[in-house]
Amino acid sequence: MGEPGKFLLPEGPSGPQTRRQQGKALLKEAGVTAPFDVDFMVPKGAEAQAVAEVVQAMAADVGINMRIRVTEFATSLKQAEAGEYQAFLLAWSGRSDPDGNVYVFYKCKAPWIIPGYCNPEVDNLLDQSRIPSDMAQRKAIYEKLTRIILEDAPILYLYHPRMLIAHTTRLEGYRQMADGLVRVVGLKLK
């Protein structure tokens, strides 16, 4: 189904028992008493529903009852923009340029998915990231931005899907893009 974003995982002991203990400790530290229910909106589709069931089982280990609510995709986006959810599973293919992966999700009053998230420092860095054309300058800005976003954690990234693309040997001009999306411009059959 996918590979975990290993760079996001903390160093140190791991495994189900350790994670369960850490999860319970975090809930206690936050003053939250388990068990409790969470409305978990999930777009209709086999992969999304399978991922939701894995999340549901893992959350149950620490006393969180993820109530999966399968919703038609366009409806789920509309409800997400209106803030009509407690947790929302959304797949994102990613974009070749980091701007397409962060600006619409993290900019204050951005059009996508995170009602209420607003960090002026993030806003400033997002705006700065659009100015230089020099990749080294952009990379330095995105590194600062990533540290803040990972600390704030308004979005939890769960996995990176594996994209498998098959095509005939008669196809000319196909290039696999880093974001996994297929671009058909310039393709020809021999």
N, CA, C and O of each residue as an XYZ file, in Angstrom:
760
protein
N       0.822     -1.192      0.000
C       0.000      0.000      0.000
C       0.864      1.252      0.000
O       0.516      2.241     -0.645
N       1.965      1.225      0.702
C       2.805      2.410      0.730
C       3.983      2.206      1.645
O       4.085      1.182      2.321
N       4.859      3.160      1.669
C       6.012      3.108      2.546
C       5.900      4.234      3.559
O       5.513      5.345      3.195
N       6.227      3.980      4.818
C       6.150      5.052      5.804
C       7.159      6.148      5.503
O       8.229      5.890      4.951
N       6.810      7.368      5.870
C       7.739      8.490      5.733
C       8.758      8.391      6.845
O       8.625      9.054      7.873
N       9.770      7.575      6.651
C      10.726      7.250      7.717
C      11.424      8.477      8.295
O      11.794      8.480      9.469
N      11.605      9.503      7.495
C      12.283     10.687      8.011
C      11.447     11.392      9.075
O      11.967     12.238      9.804
N      10.169     11.060      9.175
C       9.305     11.678     10.182
C       9.288     10.901     11.490
O       8.786     11.395     12.499
N       9.834      9.687     11.480
C       9.766      8.851     12.671
C      10.862      9.228     13.656
O      12.002      9.473     13.261
N      10.511      9.275     14.954
C      11.518      9.626     15.950
C      12.542      8.515     16.124
O      12.261      7.342     15.878
N      13.732      8.909     16.554
C      14.769      7.932     16.869
C      14.418      7.258     18.196
O      13.677      7.816     19.005
N      14.944      6.081     18.408
C      14.765      5.437     19.697
C      13.934      4.180     19.602
O      13.625      3.708     18.508
N      13.562      3.623     20.782
C      12.822      2.366     20.791
C      11.492      2.517     20.077
O      10.858      3.571     20.119
N      11.084      1.441     19.420
C       9.841      1.476     18.672
C       9.119      0.159     18.885
O       9.530     -0.664     19.703
N       8.064     -0.028     18.156
C       7.285     -1.249     18.272
C       5.943     -0.943     18.894
O       5.764      0.100     19.523
N       4.986     -1.865     18.716
C       3.609     -1.618     19.179
C       3.492     -1.292     20.665
O       2.760     -0.374     21.035
N       4.199     -2.025     21.519
C       4.071     -1.783     22.960
C       4.602     -0.404     23.334
O       3.968      0.313     24.109
N       5.754     -0.026     22.793
C       6.336      1.286     23.077
C       5.412      2.396     22.598
O       5.173      3.361     23.323
N       4.888      2.263     21.373
C       3.997      3.295     20.829
C       2.706      3.391     21.647
O       2.192      4.485     21.881
N       2.195      2.246     22.075
C       0.979      2.240     22.894
C       1.235      2.980     24.205
O       0.420      3.805     24.618
N       2.351      2.695     24.855
C       2.700      3.371     26.115
C       2.890      4.873     25.885
O       2.417      5.685     26.680
N       3.576      5.242     24.805
C       3.788      6.658     24.492
C       2.455      7.359     24.237
O       2.239      8.477     24.705
N       1.555      6.698     23.488
C       0.252      7.279     23.196
C      -0.557      7.518     24.455
O      -1.156      8.580     24.620
N      -0.578      6.545     25.333
C      -1.309      6.699     26.595
C      -0.698      7.808     27.447
O      -1.419      8.572     28.089
N       0.621      7.896     27.453
C       1.297      8.945     28.224
C       0.975     10.330     27.660
O       0.757     11.270     28.424
N       0.944     10.464     26.350
C       0.614     11.751     25.728
C      -0.823     12.181     26.055
O      -1.083     13.352     26.333
N      -1.747     11.218     26.018
C      -3.135     11.544     26.378
C      -3.225     12.006     27.830
O      -3.908     12.981     28.140
N      -2.529     11.295     28.712
C      -2.537     11.660     30.129
C      -1.931     13.046     30.336
O      -2.473     13.859     31.084
N      -0.809     13.310     29.674
C      -0.139     14.610     29.772
C      -1.056     15.742     29.293
O      -1.014     16.853     29.821
N      -1.882     15.444     28.288
C      -2.807     16.451     27.751
C      -4.075     16.573     28.602
O      -4.922     17.426     28.336
N      -4.203     15.727     29.616
C      -5.380     15.784     30.475
C      -6.618     15.166     29.847
O      -7.742     15.496     30.226
N      -6.418     14.274     28.891
C      -7.522     13.633     28.175
C      -7.767     12.257     28.766
O      -6.841     11.467     28.949
N      -9.020     11.986     29.059
C      -9.392     10.690     29.608
C      -9.956      9.803     28.508
O     -10.923     10.168     27.838
N      -9.355      8.654     28.328
C      -9.843      7.681     27.355
C     -10.725      6.682     28.078
O     -10.544      6.485     29.280
N     -11.658      6.050     27.415
C     -11.917      6.095     25.984
C     -12.768      7.306     25.581
O     -13.510      7.867     26.387
N     -12.632      7.684     24.307
C     -13.481      8.724     23.731
C     -13.606      8.492     22.230
O     -12.793      7.793     21.626
N     -14.641      9.091     21.638
C     -14.924      8.913     20.213
C     -14.380     10.076     19.395
O     -14.326     11.213     19.863
N     -13.980      9.770     18.171
C     -13.553     10.782     17.200
C     -14.254     10.491     15.878
O     -14.202      9.370     15.374
N     -14.911     11.512     15.319
C     -15.521     11.412     13.999
C     -14.400     11.427     12.969
O     -13.666     12.409     12.870
N     -14.260     10.356     12.205
C     -13.162     10.190     11.255
C     -13.738     10.127      9.848
O     -14.186      9.072      9.400
N     -13.724     11.261      9.152
C     -14.261     11.338      7.804
C     -13.236     10.791      6.812
O     -12.069     11.184      6.813
N     -13.707      9.870      5.964
C     -12.844      9.176      5.015
C     -13.520      9.176      3.650
O     -14.669      8.749      3.535
N     -12.824      9.650      2.607
C     -13.411      9.583      1.266
C     -13.636      8.136      0.842
O     -12.857      7.247      1.185
N     -14.699      7.916      0.102
C     -15.032      6.567     -0.376
C     -13.929      6.051     -1.284
O     -13.454      6.765     -2.168
N     -13.529      4.819     -1.064
C     -12.501      4.174     -1.886
C     -11.820      3.085     -1.077
O     -11.652      3.208      0.137
N     -11.434      2.029     -1.754
C     -10.861      0.866     -1.070
C      -9.598      1.213     -0.289
O      -9.460      0.801      0.863
N      -8.667      1.965     -0.893
C      -7.412      2.277     -0.201
C      -7.668      3.151      1.022
O      -7.140      2.877      2.100
N      -8.472      4.201      0.866
C      -8.758      5.102      1.988
C      -9.445      4.350      3.123
O      -9.125      4.562      4.293
N     -10.374      3.487      2.786
C     -11.077      2.745      3.822
C     -10.151      1.756      4.526
O     -10.270      1.560      5.735
N      -9.233      1.133      3.791
C      -8.269      0.221      4.410
C      -7.343      0.980      5.355
O      -7.073      0.519      6.464
N      -6.856      2.144      4.922
C      -5.995      2.959      5.776
C      -6.760      3.378      7.026
O      -6.220      3.332      8.131
N      -8.008      3.785      6.857
C      -8.829      4.212      7.995
C      -8.997      3.084      9.008
O      -8.981      3.328     10.214
N      -9.156      1.867      8.534
C      -9.308      0.731      9.437
C      -8.017      0.456     10.210
O      -8.068      0.067     11.377
N      -6.875      0.653      9.579
C      -5.592      0.496     10.277
C      -5.473      1.570     11.359
O      -5.114      1.271     12.498
N      -5.771      2.813     11.003
C      -5.729      3.914     11.980
C      -6.693      3.631     13.125
O      -6.356      3.835     14.292
N      -7.882      3.166     12.793
C      -8.890      2.855     13.809
C      -8.368      1.804     14.793
O      -8.527      1.953     16.004
N      -7.755      0.759     14.279
C      -7.235     -0.308     15.142
C      -6.094      0.207     16.017
O      -6.021     -0.129     17.199
N      -5.203      1.020     15.448
C      -4.082      1.543     16.221
C      -4.561      2.520     17.294
O      -4.059      2.494     18.418
N      -5.512      3.367     16.966
C      -6.032      4.336     17.937
C      -6.775      3.627     19.065
O      -6.748      4.075     20.211
N      -7.436      2.523     18.738
C      -8.167      1.773     19.763
C      -7.231      1.272     20.857
O      -7.642      1.113     22.007
N      -5.970      1.024     20.498
C      -4.981      0.563     21.479
C      -4.783      1.547     22.628
O      -4.390      1.143     23.722
N      -5.049      2.829     22.397
C      -4.871      3.827     23.457
C      -6.208      4.402     23.928
O      -6.237      5.375     24.681
N      -7.318      3.796     23.482
C      -8.625      4.211     23.964
C      -9.337      5.239     23.107
O     -10.292      5.869     23.562
N      -8.891      5.418     21.876
C      -9.567      6.350     20.972
C     -10.415      5.538     20.009
O      -9.901      4.692     19.276
N     -11.708      5.797     20.013
C     -12.643      5.096     19.137
C     -12.867      5.945     17.893
O     -13.677      6.872     17.894
N     -12.132      5.609     16.827
C     -12.271      6.329     15.563
C     -13.536      5.827     14.869
O     -13.575      4.695     14.388
N     -14.554      6.655     14.818
C     -15.815      6.314     14.159
C     -15.696      6.695     12.687
O     -15.848      7.862     12.324
N     -15.423      5.705     11.848
C     -15.201      5.941     10.427
C     -16.508      6.354      9.766
O     -17.526      5.672      9.887
N     -16.462      7.483      9.063
C     -17.617      8.000      8.312
C     -17.186      8.107      6.854
O     -16.522      9.067      6.462
N     -17.570      7.109      6.050
C     -17.207      7.092      4.635
C     -18.088      8.097      3.905
O     -19.313      8.079      4.025
N     -17.430      8.979      3.139
C     -18.120     10.084      2.477
C     -17.649     10.177      1.032
O     -16.472      9.961      0.744
N     -18.560     10.495      0.128
C     -18.199     10.708     -1.279
C     -17.110     11.775     -1.328
O     -17.142     12.723     -0.543
N     -16.133     11.632     -2.252
C     -14.936     12.459     -2.249
C     -15.227     13.960     -2.300
O     -14.745     14.703     -1.445
N     -16.001     14.417     -3.278
C     -16.271     15.859     -3.403
C     -16.992     16.387     -2.173
O     -16.732     17.505     -1.727
N     -17.892     15.590     -1.627
C     -18.607     15.978     -0.405
C     -17.638     16.082      0.763
O     -17.752     16.991      1.586
N     -16.680     15.153      0.841
C     -15.715     15.195      1.942
C     -14.868     16.465      1.873
O     -14.555     17.057      2.906
N     -14.494     16.888      0.663
C     -13.727     18.131      0.530
C     -14.548     19.338      0.977
O     -14.044     20.225      1.665
N     -15.807     19.359      0.581
C     -16.686     20.473      0.965
C     -16.864     20.517      2.481
O     -16.788     21.584      3.089
N     -17.100     19.353      3.087
C     -17.265     19.295      4.541
C     -15.965     19.648      5.257
O     -15.988     20.285      6.310
N     -14.834     19.235      4.688
C     -13.544     19.557      5.301
C     -13.309     21.060      5.274
O     -12.878     21.640      6.271
N     -13.589     21.694      4.138
C     -13.408     23.143      4.040
C     -14.297     23.886      5.031
O     -13.940     24.963      5.507
N     -15.460     23.306      5.340
C     -16.389     23.921      6.295
C     -16.044     23.542      7.738
O     -16.688     24.019      8.672
N     -15.028     22.684      7.925
C     -14.636     22.281      9.274
C     -15.579     21.270      9.902
O     -15.641     21.159     11.126
N     -16.314     20.529      9.080
C     -17.315     19.582      9.579
C     -16.707     18.191      9.765
O     -17.156     17.220      9.156
N     -15.698     18.110     10.599
C     -15.045     16.843     10.898
C     -14.159     17.035     12.124
O     -13.833     18.162     12.497
N     -13.775     15.933     12.741
C     -12.770     15.978     13.802
C     -11.437     15.475     13.263
O     -10.381     16.005     13.607
N     -11.493     14.447     12.414
C     -10.302     13.932     11.743
C     -10.709     13.624     10.306
O     -11.824     13.168     10.054
N      -9.808     13.875      9.376
C     -10.105     13.701      7.957
C      -8.915     13.053      7.279
O      -7.787     13.530      7.400
N      -9.164     11.970      6.568
C      -8.123     11.287      5.810
C      -8.168     11.794      4.378
O      -9.194     11.684      3.706
N      -7.066     12.345      3.914
C      -6.998     12.868      2.555
C      -5.712     12.401      1.900
O      -4.627     12.568      2.456
N      -5.834     11.820      0.724
C      -4.647     11.444     -0.038
C      -4.236     12.643     -0.882
O      -5.086     13.372     -1.393
N      -2.955     12.839     -1.022
C      -2.435     13.944     -1.814
C      -1.290     13.402     -2.644
O      -0.330     12.847     -2.107
N      -1.390     13.560     -3.942
C      -0.358     12.998     -4.817
C       0.968     13.716     -4.665
O       2.022     13.149     -4.953
N       0.921     14.933     -4.224
C       2.137     15.724     -4.145
C       2.363     16.449     -5.457
O       1.711     16.157     -6.459
N       3.264     17.372     -5.449
C       3.605     18.134     -6.638
C       5.125     18.154     -6.775
O       5.845     17.989     -5.790
N       5.600     18.354     -7.980
C       7.043     18.373     -8.210
C       7.715     19.529     -7.488
O       8.855     19.410     -7.039
N       7.003     20.657     -7.376
C       7.542     21.820     -6.673
C       6.920     21.866     -5.281
O       5.709     21.683     -5.153
N       7.707     22.103     -4.238
C       7.150     22.094     -2.879
C       6.042     23.125     -2.654
O       5.195     22.929     -1.782
N       6.029     24.212     -3.416
C       4.982     25.215     -3.247
C       3.597     24.588     -3.378
O       2.686     24.923     -2.620
N       3.441     23.688     -4.330
C       2.154     23.031     -4.543
C       1.774     22.051     -3.453
O       0.633     21.593     -3.395
N       2.721     21.728     -2.589
C       2.452     20.793     -1.492
C       2.187     21.484     -0.164
O       1.653     20.868      0.759
N       2.552     22.752     -0.056
C       2.412     23.388      1.254
C       1.560     24.650      1.265
O       0.823     24.884      2.223
N       1.644     25.461      0.226
C       1.004     26.776      0.281
C      -0.496     26.675      0.551
O      -1.011     27.340      1.450
N      -1.194     25.849     -0.221
C      -2.659     25.777     -0.082
C      -3.111     25.099      1.211
O      -4.277     25.209      1.589
N      -2.206     24.402      1.889
C      -2.564     23.726      3.129
C      -2.184     24.522      4.379
O      -2.845     24.403      5.411
N      -1.136     25.324      4.297
C      -0.595     25.941      5.506
C      -0.687     27.457      5.568
O      -0.449     28.033      6.630
N      -1.017     28.111      4.491
C      -1.146     29.566      4.474
C      -2.379     29.950      5.295
O      -3.429     29.318      5.180
N      -2.246     30.993      6.127
C      -3.411     31.462      6.890
C      -4.568     31.713      5.925
O      -4.400     32.342      4.880
N      -5.716     31.221      6.288
C      -6.937     31.340      5.468
C      -6.771     30.679      4.105
O      -7.399     31.088      3.128
N      -5.923     29.656      4.046
C      -5.737     28.911      2.802
C      -7.040     28.212      2.424
O      -7.889     27.957      3.279
N      -7.189     27.909      1.150
C      -8.443     27.305      0.710
C      -8.621     25.843      1.084
O      -9.709     25.298      0.896
N      -7.595     25.193      1.606
C      -7.691     23.754      1.789
C      -7.666     23.308      3.241
O      -6.738     23.652      3.972
N      -8.598     22.600      3.645
C      -8.643     21.553      4.657
C      -8.319     21.879      6.115
O      -8.823     21.163      6.980
N      -7.547     22.863      6.459
C      -7.156     23.011      7.854
C      -7.785     24.253      8.466
O      -7.095     25.250      8.680
N      -9.067     24.211      8.748
C      -9.685     25.408      9.339
C      -9.003     25.761     10.655
O      -8.797     24.905     11.516
N      -8.665     27.015     10.791
C      -8.106     27.480     12.053
C      -6.595     27.468     12.142
O      -6.046     28.133     13.020
N      -5.880     26.737     11.267
C      -4.424     26.749     11.372
C      -3.906     28.046     10.779
O      -4.169     28.367      9.620
N      -3.167     28.781     11.589
C      -2.581     30.026     11.121
C      -1.353     30.328     11.974
O      -1.458     30.554     13.180
N      -0.202     30.327     11.334
C       1.048     30.645     12.004
C       1.706     31.748     11.182
O       2.146     31.491     10.062
N       1.784     32.978     11.715
C       2.361     34.098     10.956
C       3.782     33.835     10.462
O       4.159     34.315      9.394
N       4.575     33.080     11.224
C       5.934     32.759     10.786
C       5.896     31.854      9.554
O       6.685     32.024      8.624
N       4.976     30.899      9.558
C       4.796     30.023      8.397
C       4.338     30.853      7.205
O       4.847     30.685      6.097
N       3.378     31.748      7.429
C       2.898     32.627      6.357
C       4.046     33.407      5.721
O       4.153     33.484      4.497
N       4.887     33.973      6.549
C       6.015     34.760      6.064
C       6.957     33.897      5.222
O       7.387     34.308      4.144
N       7.275     32.702      5.719
C       8.174     31.814      4.977
C       7.541     31.335      3.670
O       8.226     31.194      2.657
N       6.229     31.085      3.699
C       5.551     30.682      2.465
C       5.657     31.785      1.416
O       5.927     31.513      0.246
N       5.447     33.011      1.833
C       5.563     34.130      0.894
C       7.002     34.295      0.411
O       7.236     34.537     -0.773
N       7.970     34.163      1.326
C       9.387     34.274      0.948
C       9.783     33.184     -0.047
O      10.596     33.418     -0.942
N       9.206     31.993      0.114
C       9.594     30.856     -0.734
C       9.221     31.073     -2.193
O       9.773     30.419     -3.078
N       8.301     31.973     -2.448
C       7.864     32.231     -3.825
C       8.710     33.287     -4.533
O       8.503     33.541     -5.720
N       9.648     33.900     -3.840
C      10.427     34.996     -4.427
C      11.667     34.515     -5.173
O      11.809     34.832     -6.354
N      12.579     33.759     -4.539
C      13.828     33.423     -5.246
C      13.624     32.341     -6.294
O      12.780     31.459     -6.136
N      14.403     32.417     -7.363
C      14.418     31.332     -8.344
C      15.611     30.409     -8.083
O      15.680     29.310     -8.633
N      16.540     30.853     -7.251
C      17.701     30.060     -6.895
C      17.275     28.905     -5.988
O      16.709     29.124     -4.917
N      17.551     27.679     -6.425
C      17.101     26.496     -5.688
C      17.714     26.390     -4.296
O      17.045     25.928     -3.371
N      18.944     26.797     -4.125
C      19.579     26.727     -2.804
C      18.876     27.668     -1.824
O      18.680     27.314     -0.661
N      18.499     28.853     -2.280
C      17.770     29.797     -1.415
C      16.388     29.245     -1.059
O      15.958     29.321      0.092
N      15.706     28.694     -2.048
C      14.379     28.111     -1.789
C      14.496     26.946     -0.815
O      13.683     26.818      0.101
N      15.505     26.093     -1.006
C      15.704     24.935     -0.127
C      15.897     25.385      1.314
O      15.328     24.787      2.227
N      16.691     26.428      1.532
C      16.922     26.937      2.895
C      15.613     27.424      3.524
O      15.364     27.185      4.706
N      14.791     28.094      2.746
C      13.492     28.573      3.254
C      12.588     27.385      3.583
O      11.954     27.353      4.638
N      12.534     26.411      2.675
C      11.678     25.243      2.914
C      12.166     24.402      4.094
O      11.351     23.769      4.766
N      13.453     24.379      4.358
C      13.951     23.666      5.536
C      13.445     24.319      6.817
O      13.019     23.621      7.737
N      13.486     25.646      6.890
C      12.944     26.361      8.059
C      11.447     26.095      8.183
O      10.941     25.805      9.267
N      10.758     26.199      7.066
C       9.314     25.990      7.029
C       8.943     24.587      7.505
O       8.004     24.415      8.282
N       9.682     23.597      7.038
C       9.404     22.201      7.412
C       9.570     21.981      8.906
O       8.757     21.293      9.522
N      10.614     22.555      9.499
C      10.816     22.404     10.949
C       9.600     22.934     11.725
O       9.134     22.289     12.664
N       9.098     24.090     11.337
C       7.953     24.687     12.041
C       6.691     23.845     11.840
O       5.959     23.572     12.791
N       6.449     23.442     10.604
C       5.247     22.654     10.298
C       5.277     21.319     11.052
O       4.256     20.891     11.591
N       6.437     20.664     11.090
C       6.518     19.397     11.821
C       6.308     19.605     13.318
O       5.740     18.744     13.989
N       6.761     20.737     13.845
C       6.557     21.046     15.271
C       5.087     21.340     15.555
O       4.529     20.838     16.531
N       4.461     22.149     14.709
C       3.043     22.498     14.899
C       2.139     21.296     14.650
O       1.133     21.127     15.339
N       2.481     20.471     13.686
C       1.769     19.232     13.323
C       0.273     19.408     13.073
O      -0.526     18.671     13.651
N      -0.134     20.367     12.224
C      -1.561     20.463     11.918
C      -2.038     19.341     11.007
O      -3.236     19.063     10.937
N      -1.115     18.699     10.315
C      -1.409     17.547      9.464
C      -0.483     16.415      9.895
O       0.700     16.627     10.159
N      -1.041     15.212      9.960
C      -0.251     14.026     10.263
C      -0.114     13.228      8.976
O      -1.106     12.731      8.441
N       1.106     13.104      8.479
C       1.350     12.343      7.261
C       1.524     10.880      7.637
O       2.365     10.546      8.472
N       0.729     10.003      7.019
C       0.710      8.601      7.404
C       1.596      7.705      6.544
O       2.296      6.842      7.074
N       1.577      7.893      5.247
C       2.336      7.009      4.366
C       2.504      7.667      2.999
O       1.833      8.643      2.665
N       3.419      7.100      2.227
C       3.653      7.526      0.853
C       3.281      6.350     -0.044
O       3.908      5.295      0.044
N       2.280      6.506     -0.902
C       1.899      5.375     -1.756
C       2.970      5.075     -2.804
O       3.673      5.968     -3.277
N       3.069      3.810     -3.144
C       3.961      3.397     -4.228
C       3.187      3.524     -5.525
O       2.078      3.005     -5.646
N       3.762      4.202     -6.480
C       3.113      4.370     -7.774
C       3.739      3.396     -8.764
O       4.934      3.472     -9.049
N       2.934      2.489     -9.281
C       3.411      1.543    -10.284
C       2.751      1.898    -11.611
O       1.526      1.879    -11.728
N       3.560      2.219    -12.598
C       3.065      2.616    -13.909
C       3.564      1.601    -14.929
O       4.764      1.346    -15.022
N       2.643      1.025    -15.692
C       3.017      0.093    -16.754
C       2.549      0.675    -18.085
O       1.491      1.298    -18.169
N       3.352      0.461    -19.116
C       2.944      0.917    -20.446
C       3.620      0.057    -21.506
O       4.595     -0.644    -21.234
N       3.087      0.127    -22.703
C       3.633     -0.625    -23.815
C       5.004     -0.083    -24.219
O       5.299      1.095    -24.016
N       5.824     -0.937    -24.782
C       7.134     -0.499    -25.273
C       6.981      0.390    -26.500
O       7.946      1.018    -26.934
N       5.787      0.449    -27.058
C       5.531      1.314    -28.216
C       5.355      2.777    -27.798
O       5.310      3.662    -28.652
N       5.256      3.030    -26.510
C       5.052      4.400    -26.040
C       6.373      5.162    -26.045
O       7.379      4.689    -25.516
N       6.355      6.339    -26.645
C       7.539      7.199    -26.680
C       7.269      8.480    -25.909
O       6.156      9.006    -25.918
N       8.300      8.969    -25.246
C       8.201     10.272    -24.586
C       7.712     10.235    -23.154
O       7.505     11.286    -22.547
N       7.523      9.040    -22.598
C       7.033      8.980    -21.202
C       8.177      9.243    -20.232
O       9.250      8.649    -20.341
N       7.935     10.132    -19.291
C       8.887     10.407    -18.197
C       8.118     10.299    -16.883
O       7.045     10.885    -16.736
N       8.663      9.554    -15.940
C       8.031      9.446    -14.626
C       8.360     10.699    -13.829
O       9.530     11.036    -13.652
N       7.335     11.386    -13.348
C       7.522     12.590    -12.556
C       7.601     12.219    -11.074
O       7.030     11.216    -10.647
N       8.303     13.025    -10.305
C       8.500     12.740     -8.880
C       7.194     12.710     -8.100
O       7.106     12.028     -7.079
N       6.173     13.439     -8.563
C       4.909     13.464     -7.824
C       4.025     12.256     -8.120
O       2.971     12.102     -7.503
N       4.434     11.401     -9.049
C       3.685     10.183     -9.342
C       2.544     10.362    -10.325
O       1.945      9.375    -10.753
N       2.228     11.590    -10.695
C       1.135     11.819    -11.633
C       1.619     11.583    -13.064
O       2.755     11.904    -13.410
N       0.748     11.024    -13.873
C       1.075     10.753    -15.264
C       0.745     11.991    -16.089
O      -0.364     12.518    -16.018
N       1.724     12.450    -16.874
C       1.516     13.577    -17.793
C       1.472     13.006    -19.200
O       2.411     12.322    -19.606
N       0.428     13.261    -19.946
C       0.275     12.678    -21.278
C       0.741     13.609    -22.388
O       0.774     13.206    -23.551
N       1.094     14.820    -22.062
C       1.570     15.761    -23.074
C       2.865     15.250    -23.679
O       3.802     14.906    -22.958
N       2.917     15.202    -24.995
C       4.132     14.789    -25.695
C       4.279     13.278    -25.887
O       5.285     12.826    -26.433
N       3.310     12.505    -25.455
C       3.404     11.047    -25.633
C       2.977     10.650    -27.033
O       2.079     11.255    -27.618
N       3.642      9.606    -27.573
C       3.299      9.085    -28.904
C       3.399      7.582    -28.881
O       4.195      7.011    -28.135
N       2.580      6.937    -29.708
C       2.702      5.498    -29.918
C       3.461      5.277    -31.215
O       3.165      5.916    -32.225
N       4.448      4.368    -31.197
C       5.226      4.042    -32.417
C       4.343      3.299    -33.390
O       4.794      2.931    -34.475
